[in-house]
């Protein structure tokens, strides 16, 4: 239970706050307009804000770190036109 509480209460950043504000705004509009699709969209944004997830399923689309720790100098080859 404390893990869920910690996930919801801590580590708030700008994008997470924007998702929360957007979810609330769309949710209020969905209630006023009686629009089910907007309500669903609002629920998605609110879920992302509370769980700190995004469209990429918790960073699964991130570029993996390089396995080769040593950086190699590029090799250049001079090409002459005759």
Long-range contacts (C-beta under 8 A, 24 or more apart in sequence): 7-51, 7-52, 8-50, 8-51, 11-52, 15-54, 16-49, 16-52, 17-49, 19-45, 19-46, 19-48, 19-49, 20-45, 20-46, 20-49, 20-50, 23-48, 23-49
